[in-house]
Amino acid sequence: MNPAPENPNPHPGMGFRAFVALIALLMAVNALAIDSMLPALPAIGAALGVVAENDRQWIITAYLLGFGVAQLAYGPLSDRYGRRPVLLFGLGVFVVFSVVAAFATSFEQLLFARVMQGIGSAVSRVLTVSIVRDCYSGRRMARVMSLTFIVFLTVPVLAPSVGQGILALAPWPWIFGVLAIFGGVMALWAAWKLPETMHPEDRRPLSLSAIATAVRFTLTRRMAVGYMIASACAIGGLFGFITSAQQVFVDVFHEEDLFPAIFALIAIFMGLSSWLNASIVERLGTRRVSHTALIGYIFFAGTHALVAWTGHETLTSFIVLQASMMFCFGLVGSNFGAMAMEPLGHVAGTASSVQGFFTTISGALIGFFIGQHFDGTVVPLTLGFALCGISALIVVLVTERGRLFHPTRPAAPPR
């Protein structure tokens, strides 16, 4: 739903910049909970008796699975009770289990706490998208999402360095302590400044029939389903990189000390592309930008796989090709998300839950599958990138009936 013309500020009590910053930092809770872990994986594994290096990837995957599953609940709850109270509840869960993780004495306890952390932080994924959709739609929504991505993507740039810095000063449980503090600060900010953004007429009863109606509407809109699946394919490649990154830079390139800096350099290119997207998407349109970027992603991923397969991979080639892929991914992600949500304004909470559940769980499992094939080389990883990109393009072609770059009219809302 577009904000009413007589209400130029659809989030009263907050200016546009403060709104974007809050949404971006709420989204960043999830990125910080993932990426700050990466430098600590060897220390956590050694402290908790994890023998196989690939098993340490469960620290990331367990969080993502909890994060994905919980999204099914937060959307219907927010459609019934509003965005604000549900957001504060989820942040509270995240803070509590960040503390629990800090005191874990076994790998199983840590994984349980990580699942619960993910369950808590899932509220940030569902509610931030719903809050933005409450206030904006179409190209304006894509622009807002891109602006939030600019702030949001500074966290992946800094998070490994934050984790490394904490390890230089304190043992690994303090990483979870910092997560608890960050989550608490965000909860206080949201409680103080964020108004309820949900339109009263869009409140839906918390009943199985109402939820089923919203889910059915979400899963029967061709564009919404198509771009949801395409997003899952693209995100699978990203999660494959995240779960394998620490092993790649340490075991393949033997650059443990440079890992945070290199990871940050690659992440910067995602930020740059999101900044570019915010500047051009309202003029060029989400399809023209994202479809072009997806083709570019496949080109760089295919080149990367060929270089690795033929044994010519170096640290320099990895950085250049990975950064190029992430630049393209930054132009794909926010636009695919905006297009998937575009027909779903009147069921934004439940729709965001369904889409978030599917893309996160599917992406996590794809990424875990790629990561588990790590064999001391980057060949499985780069092949995974290429296959994810090609799969996403096939889904987009089916969704758009073979036509790329052309806008389509949104579907009518449910009755």
Summary of the structure (lengths in Angstrom):
residues: 415
radius of gyration: 20.3
end to end distance: 15.0
largest distance: 61.9
contacts: 1547
relative contact order: 0.15
helix: 81%
strand: 0%
